[in-house]
Amino acid sequence: MIVEMKTGAGKEAVDTVVERARSLGFDVQLNLGTDKTVVAILGGNTGQLSTDVFAVLPEVESVTRIMKPYKLASREFRERDSIVSIDGVEVGGKRVVVMAGPCAVESEEQLMEAAKAVKKAGASILRGGAFKPRTSPFSFQGLEEAGLELLAKAREKLGLPVVTEVVDPHEVDLVAGSADILQVGSRNMQNYALLTEVGKSHRPTVLKRGFSCTITEWLTAADYVLAEGNDKVILCERGIRTFEDSTRFSLDISAIPVLKRSSHLPVIVDPSHAAGHYALVPAIARAAIAAGADGLLIEVHPNPEEALVDGLQSLTPTHFTSLMDELRVVASSVGRYI
């Protein structure tokens, strides 16, 4: 249930709504706008609660039931687009933010070479996996803590914010110590213990869509992070599993406008995992920006043929530089920039 306060409603009126909700056993989340406050009433069975309980309170403008499973991620809770700021880089505004780097951190030399290349080409955030959850237990699992140290060193030397994946609820603080953005991977989208801990960290979070999950399930997962008071959530479409096998996954390009209509959260796209092949990445990246994506997550490796993880879908620095030039044209055509 959403309680929208009148424009300019005072703190006392808002507190009255909050106290009434809590006295009835419900949780509360506040959306404090520049001139209007929205109060989300959460938990329990709000469906049997009369809207009049809140509508009669002072300075309440309207009370609306949210019938969707997700609440805090919905447009009803926050009408305006959310913007997530990471060390001065804003995701969700006019700028299309490009996060790029190797799928996995393999060595200091490899990471630094990739980081320098993507920064020179115009990427504003460095990506790199220290912990790599893999389908096979015998595949390279990442450098783990040593990888985090290398990411921190790259950030210090080049001034690029870092995004990396966290896979264990008990390691959220560890990863947050080296990363500016926590990434929750596709396989962990419904790991609710992890989502809760990530929410408690209050660190900007990239939440990838599970490859067999609906948009509704995805946004409901986002609510787990938002419910802990962490409103810095970025959704990442990375392709879903369908009957088609000519690509690694099927990028759901329609998810971008659907999310823009249903949610206030910024949306980025990972064309690398959707494509599975470097030759397909540029076209998918261009399409994502044209469809309204707020950013891209792209894999770049100095020597893809030597990569320990996902070399086939990684761009070389030269190819990435060319792609960035193409993306600037597309972004400009839809009133945005890189």
Contacts in CASP RR format, 6 or more apart in sequence:
PFRMAT RR
TARGET T0000
AUTHOR 0000-0000-0000
METHOD contacts of the structure
MODEL  1
MIVEMKTGAGKEAVDTVVERARSLGFDVQLNLGTDKTVVAILGGNTGQLS
TDVFAVLPEVESVTRIMKPYKLASREFRERDSIVSIDGVEVGGKRVVVMA
GPCAVESEEQLMEAAKAVKKAGASILRGGAFKPRTSPFSFQGLEEAGLEL
LAKAREKLGLPVVTEVVDPHEVDLVAGSADILQVGSRNMQNYALLTEVGK
SHRPTVLKRGFSCTITEWLTAADYVLAEGNDKVILCERGIRTFEDSTRFS
LDISAIPVLKRSSHLPVIVDPSHAAGHYALVPAIARAAIAAGADGLLIEV
HPNPEEALVDGLQSLTPTHFTSLMDELRVVASSVGRYI
1 40 0 8 1.000
1 41 0 8 1.000
1 46 0 8 1.000
1 47 0 8 1.000
1 49 0 8 1.000
1 51 0 8 1.000
1 54 0 8 1.000
1 63 0 8 1.000
1 64 0 8 1.000
1 65 0 8 1.000
1 66 0 8 1.000
2 38 0 8 1.000
2 39 0 8 1.000
2 40 0 8 1.000
2 41 0 8 1.000
2 63 0 8 1.000
2 64 0 8 1.000
2 65 0 8 1.000
2 66 0 8 1.000
2 76 0 8 1.000
2 77 0 8 1.000
3 17 0 8 1.000
3 38 0 8 1.000
3 39 0 8 1.000
3 40 0 8 1.000
3 41 0 8 1.000
3 54 0 8 1.000
3 60 0 8 1.000
3 62 0 8 1.000
3 63 0 8 1.000
4 36 0 8 1.000
4 38 0 8 1.000
4 39 0 8 1.000
4 60 0 8 1.000
4 61 0 8 1.000
4 62 0 8 1.000
4 63 0 8 1.000
4 64 0 8 1.000
5 13 0 8 1.000
5 14 0 8 1.000
5 17 0 8 1.000
5 36 0 8 1.000
5 37 0 8 1.000
5 38 0 8 1.000
5 39 0 8 1.000
5 59 0 8 1.000
5 60 0 8 1.000
5 61 0 8 1.000
6 36 0 8 1.000
6 59 0 8 1.000
6 60 0 8 1.000
6 61 0 8 1.000
7 35 0 8 1.000
7 36 0 8 1.000
7 61 0 8 1.000
8 35 0 8 1.000
8 36 0 8 1.000
8 59 0 8 1.000
9 36 0 8 1.000
9 37 0 8 1.000
9 59 0 8 1.000
9 60 0 8 1.000
9 61 0 8 1.000
10 59 0 8 1.000
13 57 0 8 1.000
13 58 0 8 1.000
13 59 0 8 1.000
13 60 0 8 1.000
14 30 0 8 1.000
14 37 0 8 1.000
14 39 0 8 1.000
14 59 0 8 1.000
16 57 0 8 1.000
16 58 0 8 1.000
17 39 0 8 1.000
17 54 0 8 1.000
17 57 0 8 1.000
17 60 0 8 1.000
18 28 0 8 1.000
18 30 0 8 1.000
18 39 0 8 1.000
20 53 0 8 1.000
20 54 0 8 1.000
20 57 0 8 1.000
21 27 0 8 1.000
21 28 0 8 1.000
21 39 0 8 1.000
21 41 0 8 1.000
21 54 0 8 1.000
22 28 0 8 1.000
24 49 0 8 1.000
24 53 0 8 1.000
25 44 0 8 1.000
26 41 0 8 1.000
26 42 0 8 1.000
26 43 0 8 1.000
26 44 0 8 1.000
26 46 0 8 1.000
27 41 0 8 1.000
27 42 0 8 1.000
27 43 0 8 1.000
27 227 0 8 1.000
28 39 0 8 1.000
28 40 0 8 1.000
28 41 0 8 1.000
28 42 0 8 1.000
29 39 0 8 1.000
29 40 0 8 1.000
29 42 0 8 1.000
29 72 0 8 1.000
29 77 0 8 1.000
29 226 0 8 1.000
29 227 0 8 1.000
29 229 0 8 1.000
30 37 0 8 1.000
30 38 0 8 1.000
30 39 0 8 1.000
30 40 0 8 1.000
31 37 0 8 1.000
31 38 0 8 1.000
31 39 0 8 1.000
31 40 0 8 1.000
31 77 0 8 1.000
31 78 0 8 1.000
38 77 0 8 1.000
38 78 0 8 1.000
40 71 0 8 1.000
40 72 0 8 1.000
40 77 0 8 1.000
41 49 0 8 1.000
41 54 0 8 1.000
42 71 0 8 1.000
42 72 0 8 1.000
42 227 0 8 1.000
46 65 0 8 1.000
47 65 0 8 1.000
51 63 0 8 1.000
51 64 0 8 1.000
51 65 0 8 1.000
54 60 0 8 1.000
54 63 0 8 1.000
55 62 0 8 1.000
55 63 0 8 1.000
64 76 0 8 1.000
66 74 0 8 1.000
66 76 0 8 1.000
66 77 0 8 1.000
68 74 0 8 1.000
68 216 0 8 1.000
68 219 0 8 1.000
68 262 0 8 1.000
69 216 0 8 1.000
69 219 0 8 1.000
69 220 0 8 1.000
70 216 0 8 1.000
70 219 0 8 1.000
70 220 0 8 1.000
70 222 0 8 1.000
70 223 0 8 1.000
70 263 0 8 1.000
71 77 0 8 1.000
71 223 0 8 1.000
72 222 0 8 1.000
72 223 0 8 1.000
72 226 0 8 1.000
72 227 0 8 1.000
73 219 0 8 1.000
73 220 0 8 1.000
73 222 0 8 1.000
73 223 0 8 1.000
73 226 0 8 1.000
73 233 0 8 1.000
73 263 0 8 1.000
73 264 0 8 1.000
73 265 0 8 1.000
74 219 0 8 1.000
74 262 0 8 1.000
74 263 0 8 1.000
74 264 0 8 1.000
75 261 0 8 1.000
75 262 0 8 1.000
75 263 0 8 1.000
75 264 0 8 1.000
77 264 0 8 1.000
78 264 0 8 1.000
79 264 0 8 1.000
80 264 0 8 1.000
81 92 0 8 1.000
81 93 0 8 1.000
81 264 0 8 1.000
81 266 0 8 1.000
82 92 0 8 1.000
82 231 0 8 1.000
82 233 0 8 1.000
82 264 0 8 1.000
82 265 0 8 1.000
82 266 0 8 1.000
83 90 0 8 1.000
83 91 0 8 1.000
83 92 0 8 1.000
83 93 0 8 1.000
83 266 0 8 1.000
84 90 0 8 1.000
84 91 0 8 1.000
84 92 0 8 1.000
84 204 0 8 1.000
84 232 0 8 1.000
84 233 0 8 1.000
84 234 0 8 1.000
84 266 0 8 1.000
85 91 0 8 1.000
85 204 0 8 1.000
85 232 0 8 1.000
86 125 0 8 1.000
86 161 0 8 1.000
86 180 0 8 1.000
86 181 0 8 1.000
86 204 0 8 1.000
87 161 0 8 1.000
87 180 0 8 1.000
89 97 0 8 1.000
89 124 0 8 1.000
89 125 0 8 1.000
89 161 0 8 1.000
90 97 0 8 1.000
91 97 0 8 1.000
91 234 0 8 1.000
91 266 0 8 1.000
91 268 0 8 1.000
91 294 0 8 1.000
91 295 0 8 1.000
92 266 0 8 1.000
92 294 0 8 1.000
93 266 0 8 1.000
93 294 0 8 1.000
94 335 0 8 1.000
94 336 0 8 1.000
94 337 0 8 1.000
95 336 0 8 1.000
95 337 0 8 1.000
95 338 0 8 1.000
96 289 0 8 1.000
96 293 0 8 1.000
96 294 0 8 1.000
96 295 0 8 1.000
96 296 0 8 1.000
96 327 0 8 1.000
96 331 0 8 1.000
96 336 0 8 1.000
96 337 0 8 1.000
96 338 0 8 1.000
97 124 0 8 1.000
97 125 0 8 1.000
97 268 0 8 1.000
97 294 0 8 1.000
97 295 0 8 1.000
97 296 0 8 1.000
98 118 0 8 1.000
98 122 0 8 1.000
98 123 0 8 1.000
98 124 0 8 1.000
98 125 0 8 1.000
98 295 0 8 1.000
98 296 0 8 1.000
98 298 0 8 1.000
98 324 0 8 1.000
98 327 0 8 1.000
98 338 0 8 1.000
99 123 0 8 1.000
99 124 0 8 1.000
99 125 0 8 1.000
99 126 0 8 1.000
99 127 0 8 1.000
99 163 0 8 1.000
99 268 0 8 1.000
99 295 0 8 1.000
99 296 0 8 1.000
99 297 0 8 1.000
99 298 0 8 1.000
100 118 0 8 1.000
100 121 0 8 1.000
100 123 0 8 1.000
100 125 0 8 1.000
100 126 0 8 1.000
100 127 0 8 1.000
100 296 0 8 1.000
100 297 0 8 1.000
100 298 0 8 1.000
100 299 0 8 1.000
100 300 0 8 1.000
100 320 0 8 1.000
101 114 0 8 1.000
101 115 0 8 1.000
101 118 0 8 1.000
101 123 0 8 1.000
101 126 0 8 1.000
101 127 0 8 1.000
101 128 0 8 1.000
101 298 0 8 1.000
101 299 0 8 1.000
101 300 0 8 1.000
101 301 0 8 1.000
102 110 0 8 1.000
102 111 0 8 1.000
102 114 0 8 1.000
102 127 0 8 1.000
102 128 0 8 1.000
102 129 0 8 1.000
102 299 0 8 1.000
102 300 0 8 1.000
102 301 0 8 1.000
102 307 0 8 1.000
102 314 0 8 1.000
103 128 0 8 1.000
103 129 0 8 1.000
103 132 0 8 1.000
103 272 0 8 1.000
103 299 0 8 1.000
103 301 0 8 1.000
103 307 0 8 1.000
103 309 0 8 1.000
103 310 0 8 1.000
103 311 0 8 1.000
103 313 0 8 1.000
103 314 0 8 1.000
104 128 0 8 1.000
104 129 0 8 1.000
104 132 0 8 1.000
104 140 0 8 1.000
104 142 0 8 1.000
104 143 0 8 1.000
104 307 0 8 1.000
104 308 0 8 1.000
104 309 0 8 1.000
104 310 0 8 1.000
105 111 0 8 1.000
105 128 0 8 1.000
105 129 0 8 1.000
105 130 0 8 1.000
105 142 0 8 1.000
105 143 0 8 1.000
105 147 0 8 1.000
105 150 0 8 1.000
105 151 0 8 1.000
106 143 0 8 1.000
106 307 0 8 1.000
106 308 0 8 1.000
107 150 0 8 1.000
108 150 0 8 1.000
108 153 0 8 1.000
110 301 0 8 1.000
110 302 0 8 1.000
110 303 0 8 1.000
111 128 0 8 1.000
111 150 0 8 1.000
111 151 0 8 1.000
111 154 0 8 1.000
112 154 0 8 1.000
112 157 0 8 1.000
113 302 0 8 1.000
113 317 0 8 1.000
114 300 0 8 1.000
114 301 0 8 1.000
114 302 0 8 1.000
114 317 0 8 1.000
115 126 0 8 1.000
115 154 0 8 1.000
115 157 0 8 1.000
115 158 0 8 1.000
115 160 0 8 1.000
116 158 0 8 1.000
117 300 0 8 1.000
117 302 0 8 1.000
117 317 0 8 1.000
117 320 0 8 1.000
117 321 0 8 1.000
118 126 0 8 1.000
118 160 0 8 1.000
118 300 0 8 1.000
118 317 0 8 1.000
118 320 0 8 1.000
119 126 0 8 1.000
119 158 0 8 1.000
119 160 0 8 1.000
120 321 0 8 1.000
121 317 0 8 1.000
121 320 0 8 1.000
121 321 0 8 1.000
121 324 0 8 1.000
122 324 0 8 1.000
122 338 0 8 1.000
123 160 0 8 1.000
123 298 0 8 1.000
123 320 0 8 1.000
123 324 0 8 1.000
124 160 0 8 1.000
124 161 0 8 1.000
125 160 0 8 1.000
125 161 0 8 1.000
125 162 0 8 1.000
125 163 0 8 1.000
125 180 0 8 1.000
125 181 0 8 1.000
126 151 0 8 1.000
126 154 0 8 1.000
126 155 0 8 1.000
126 158 0 8 1.000
126 160 0 8 1.000
126 161 0 8 1.000
126 162 0 8 1.000
126 163 0 8 1.000
127 162 0 8 1.000
127 163 0 8 1.000
127 164 0 8 1.000
127 183 0 8 1.000
127 297 0 8 1.000
127 298 0 8 1.000
127 299 0 8 1.000
128 151 0 8 1.000
128 162 0 8 1.000
128 163 0 8 1.000
128 164 0 8 1.000
129 142 0 8 1.000
129 147 0 8 1.000
129 151 0 8 1.000
129 164 0 8 1.000
129 165 0 8 1.000
130 142 0 8 1.000
130 143 0 8 1.000
130 144 0 8 1.000
130 145 0 8 1.000
130 146 0 8 1.000
130 147 0 8 1.000
130 148 0 8 1.000
130 150 0 8 1.000
130 151 0 8 1.000
130 164 0 8 1.000
130 165 0 8 1.000
130 175 0 8 1.000
130 178 0 8 1.000
131 141 0 8 1.000
131 142 0 8 1.000
131 144 0 8 1.000
131 164 0 8 1.000
131 165 0 8 1.000
131 166 0 8 1.000
131 167 0 8 1.000
131 168 0 8 1.000
131 171 0 8 1.000
131 175 0 8 1.000
132 139 0 8 1.000
132 140 0 8 1.000
132 141 0 8 1.000
132 142 0 8 1.000
132 165 0 8 1.000
132 309 0 8 1.000
133 141 0 8 1.000
133 165 0 8 1.000
133 167 0 8 1.000
133 185 0 8 1.000
133 187 0 8 1.000
133 188 0 8 1.000
134 140 0 8 1.000
134 141 0 8 1.000
134 309 0 8 1.000
139 309 0 8 1.000
140 308 0 8 1.000
140 309 0 8 1.000
142 308 0 8 1.000
142 309 0 8 1.000
143 150 0 8 1.000
145 174 0 8 1.000
148 164 0 8 1.000
148 174 0 8 1.000
148 175 0 8 1.000
148 177 0 8 1.000
148 178 0 8 1.000
148 179 0 8 1.000
149 178 0 8 1.000
151 162 0 8 1.000
151 164 0 8 1.000
151 178 0 8 1.000
151 179 0 8 1.000
152 162 0 8 1.000
152 177 0 8 1.000
152 178 0 8 1.000
154 160 0 8 1.000
154 162 0 8 1.000
155 161 0 8 1.000
155 162 0 8 1.000
155 178 0 8 1.000
155 180 0 8 1.000
161 180 0 8 1.000
161 181 0 8 1.000
162 178 0 8 1.000
162 179 0 8 1.000
162 180 0 8 1.000
162 181 0 8 1.000
163 179 0 8 1.000
163 180 0 8 1.000
163 181 0 8 1.000
163 182 0 8 1.000
163 183 0 8 1.000
163 206 0 8 1.000
163 297 0 8 1.000
164 175 0 8 1.000
164 178 0 8 1.000
164 179 0 8 1.000
164 181 0 8 1.000
164 182 0 8 1.000
164 183 0 8 1.000
165 175 0 8 1.000
165 182 0 8 1.000
165 183 0 8 1.000
165 184 0 8 1.000
165 185 0 8 1.000
166 172 0 8 1.000
166 175 0 8 1.000
166 176 0 8 1.000
166 179 0 8 1.000
166 182 0 8 1.000
166 183 0 8 1.000
166 184 0 8 1.000
166 194 0 8 1.000
166 198 0 8 1.000
167 185 0 8 1.000
167 188 0 8 1.000
167 194 0 8 1.000
168 194 0 8 1.000
169 191 0 8 1.000
169 193 0 8 1.000
169 194 0 8 1.000
169 196 0 8 1.000
169 197 0 8 1.000
170 197 0 8 1.000
172 182 0 8 1.000
172 194 0 8 1.000
172 197 0 8 1.000
172 198 0 8 1.000
172 200 0 8 1.000
172 201 0 8 1.000
173 201 0 8 1.000
175 182 0 8 1.000
176 182 0 8 1.000
176 201 0 8 1.000
176 203 0 8 1.000
179 203 0 8 1.000
180 203 0 8 1.000
180 204 0 8 1.000
181 203 0 8 1.000
181 204 0 8 1.000
181 205 0 8 1.000
181 206 0 8 1.000
181 234 0 8 1.000
182 198 0 8 1.000
182 201 0 8 1.000
182 203 0 8 1.000
182 204 0 8 1.000
182 205 0 8 1.000
182 206 0 8 1.000
183 205 0 8 1.000
183 206 0 8 1.000
183 208 0 8 1.000
183 236 0 8 1.000
184 191 0 8 1.000
184 194 0 8 1.000
184 195 0 8 1.000
184 198 0 8 1.000
184 205 0 8 1.000
184 206 0 8 1.000
184 207 0 8 1.000
184 208 0 8 1.000
185 207 0 8 1.000
185 208 0 8 1.000
185 210 0 8 1.000
186 208 0 8 1.000
186 209 0 8 1.000
186 210 0 8 1.000
186 211 0 8 1.000
186 238 0 8 1.000
186 273 0 8 1.000
187 210 0 8 1.000
188 194 0 8 1.000
189 207 0 8 1.000
189 208 0 8 1.000
189 209 0 8 1.000
189 210 0 8 1.000
189 213 0 8 1.000
189 217 0 8 1.000
189 218 0 8 1.000
189 221 0 8 1.000
190 210 0 8 1.000
190 213 0 8 1.000
190 217 0 8 1.000
190 221 0 8 1.000
192 221 0 8 1.000
192 224 0 8 1.000
195 207 0 8 1.000
195 221 0 8 1.000
195 224 0 8 1.000
195 225 0 8 1.000
196 224 0 8 1.000
196 225 0 8 1.000
196 227 0 8 1.000
196 228 0 8 1.000
198 205 0 8 1.000
198 225 0 8 1.000
198 230 0 8 1.000
199 205 0 8 1.000
199 224 0 8 1.000
199 225 0 8 1.000
199 226 0 8 1.000
199 227 0 8 1.000
199 228 0 8 1.000
199 229 0 8 1.000
199 230 0 8 1.000
200 228 0 8 1.000
200 230 0 8 1.000
201 230 0 8 1.000
202 228 0 8 1.000
202 229 0 8 1.000
202 230 0 8 1.000
202 232 0 8 1.000
203 230 0 8 1.000
203 232 0 8 1.000
204 232 0 8 1.000
204 233 0 8 1.000
204 234 0 8 1.000
205 225 0 8 1.000
205 230 0 8 1.000
205 232 0 8 1.000
205 233 0 8 1.000
205 234 0 8 1.000
206 234 0 8 1.000
206 235 0 8 1.000
206 236 0 8 1.000
206 268 0 8 1.000
206 297 0 8 1.000
207 218 0 8 1.000
207 221 0 8 1.000
207 222 0 8 1.000
207 225 0 8 1.000
207 233 0 8 1.000
207 234 0 8 1.000
207 235 0 8 1.000
207 236 0 8 1.000
208 236 0 8 1.000
208 238 0 8 1.000
208 270 0 8 1.000
209 215 0 8 1.000
209 218 0 8 1.000
209 235 0 8 1.000
209 236 0 8 1.000
209 237 0 8 1.000
209 238 0 8 1.000
209 239 0 8 1.000
209 240 0 8 1.000
209 252 0 8 1.000
209 255 0 8 1.000
210 217 0 8 1.000
210 218 0 8 1.000
210 238 0 8 1.000
210 240 0 8 1.000
211 238 0 8 1.000
211 239 0 8 1.000
211 240 0 8 1.000
211 241 0 8 1.000
211 249 0 8 1.000
212 240 0 8 1.000
212 241 0 8 1.000
213 221 0 8 1.000
213 240 0 8 1.000
215 255 0 8 1.000
215 258 0 8 1.000
215 259 0 8 1.000
215 262 0 8 1.000
218 235 0 8 1.000
219 235 0 8 1.000
219 259 0 8 1.000
219 262 0 8 1.000
219 263 0 8 1.000
219 265 0 8 1.000
222 233 0 8 1.000
222 235 0 8 1.000
222 263 0 8 1.000
222 265 0 8 1.000
225 233 0 8 1.000
226 233 0 8 1.000
233 265 0 8 1.000
234 265 0 8 1.000
234 266 0 8 1.000
234 267 0 8 1.000
234 268 0 8 1.000
234 294 0 8 1.000
235 259 0 8 1.000
235 263 0 8 1.000
235 265 0 8 1.000
235 266 0 8 1.000
235 267 0 8 1.000
235 268 0 8 1.000
236 267 0 8 1.000
236 268 0 8 1.000
236 269 0 8 1.000
236 270 0 8 1.000
236 297 0 8 1.000
237 251 0 8 1.000
237 252 0 8 1.000
237 255 0 8 1.000
237 256 0 8 1.000
237 259 0 8 1.000
237 267 0 8 1.000
237 268 0 8 1.000
237 269 0 8 1.000
237 270 0 8 1.000
237 274 0 8 1.000
237 288 0 8 1.000
237 293 0 8 1.000
238 249 0 8 1.000
238 251 0 8 1.000
238 269 0 8 1.000
238 270 0 8 1.000
238 273 0 8 1.000
238 274 0 8 1.000
238 297 0 8 1.000
239 249 0 8 1.000
239 250 0 8 1.000
239 251 0 8 1.000
239 252 0 8 1.000
239 270 0 8 1.000
239 273 0 8 1.000
239 274 0 8 1.000
240 249 0 8 1.000
240 250 0 8 1.000
240 252 0 8 1.000
241 249 0 8 1.000
241 250 0 8 1.000
242 249 0 8 1.000
242 250 0 8 1.000
244 250 0 8 1.000
247 274 0 8 1.000
247 275 0 8 1.000
247 276 0 8 1.000
247 277 0 8 1.000
247 280 0 8 1.000
248 273 0 8 1.000
248 274 0 8 1.000
248 275 0 8 1.000
248 276 0 8 1.000
248 277 0 8 1.000
248 313 0 8 1.000
249 273 0 8 1.000
249 274 0 8 1.000
249 276 0 8 1.000
250 274 0 8 1.000
251 269 0 8 1.000
251 271 0 8 1.000
251 274 0 8 1.000
251 275 0 8 1.000
251 284 0 8 1.000
251 287 0 8 1.000
251 288 0 8 1.000
253 287 0 8 1.000
253 288 0 8 1.000
253 291 0 8 1.000
255 267 0 8 1.000
256 267 0 8 1.000
256 269 0 8 1.000
256 288 0 8 1.000
256 291 0 8 1.000
256 292 0 8 1.000
256 293 0 8 1.000
257 291 0 8 1.000
257 292 0 8 1.000
259 265 0 8 1.000
259 267 0 8 1.000
260 267 0 8 1.000
260 292 0 8 1.000
266 294 0 8 1.000
266 295 0 8 1.000
267 292 0 8 1.000
267 293 0 8 1.000
267 294 0 8 1.000
267 295 0 8 1.000
268 293 0 8 1.000
268 294 0 8 1.000
268 295 0 8 1.000
268 296 0 8 1.000
268 297 0 8 1.000
269 284 0 8 1.000
269 285 0 8 1.000
269 288 0 8 1.000
269 293 0 8 1.000
269 295 0 8 1.000
269 296 0 8 1.000
269 297 0 8 1.000
270 296 0 8 1.000
270 297 0 8 1.000
270 298 0 8 1.000
271 280 0 8 1.000
271 281 0 8 1.000
271 282 0 8 1.000
271 284 0 8 1.000
271 285 0 8 1.000
271 288 0 8 1.000
271 296 0 8 1.000
271 298 0 8 1.000
272 281 0 8 1.000
272 297 0 8 1.000
272 298 0 8 1.000
272 299 0 8 1.000
272 310 0 8 1.000
272 313 0 8 1.000
272 314 0 8 1.000
272 315 0 8 1.000
273 310 0 8 1.000
273 313 0 8 1.000
274 284 0 8 1.000
275 281 0 8 1.000
275 284 0 8 1.000
275 313 0 8 1.000
276 310 0 8 1.000
276 312 0 8 1.000
276 313 0 8 1.000
277 312 0 8 1.000
277 313 0 8 1.000
278 304 0 8 1.000
278 311 0 8 1.000
278 312 0 8 1.000
278 313 0 8 1.000
278 314 0 8 1.000
278 315 0 8 1.000
278 316 0 8 1.000
278 319 0 8 1.000
281 298 0 8 1.000
281 313 0 8 1.000
281 315 0 8 1.000
281 323 0 8 1.000
282 319 0 8 1.000
282 322 0 8 1.000
282 323 0 8 1.000
282 326 0 8 1.000
285 296 0 8 1.000
285 298 0 8 1.000
285 323 0 8 1.000
285 327 0 8 1.000
286 326 0 8 1.000
286 327 0 8 1.000
286 330 0 8 1.000
288 295 0 8 1.000
288 296 0 8 1.000
289 295 0 8 1.000
289 296 0 8 1.000
289 327 0 8 1.000
289 330 0 8 1.000
289 331 0 8 1.000
289 334 0 8 1.000
289 336 0 8 1.000
290 330 0 8 1.000
290 333 0 8 1.000
290 334 0 8 1.000
292 334 0 8 1.000
296 327 0 8 1.000
298 315 0 8 1.000
298 320 0 8 1.000
298 323 0 8 1.000
299 310 0 8 1.000
299 311 0 8 1.000
299 313 0 8 1.000
299 314 0 8 1.000
299 315 0 8 1.000
300 314 0 8 1.000
300 315 0 8 1.000
300 316 0 8 1.000
300 317 0 8 1.000
300 320 0 8 1.000
301 307 0 8 1.000
301 311 0 8 1.000
301 314 0 8 1.000
301 315 0 8 1.000
301 316 0 8 1.000
302 316 0 8 1.000
302 317 0 8 1.000
303 316 0 8 1.000
304 311 0 8 1.000
304 312 0 8 1.000
304 314 0 8 1.000
304 315 0 8 1.000
304 316 0 8 1.000
305 311 0 8 1.000
307 314 0 8 1.000
315 323 0 8 1.000
324 338 0 8 1.000
327 338 0 8 1.000
328 337 0 8 1.000
328 338 0 8 1.000
331 337 0 8 1.000
331 338 0 8 1.000
END
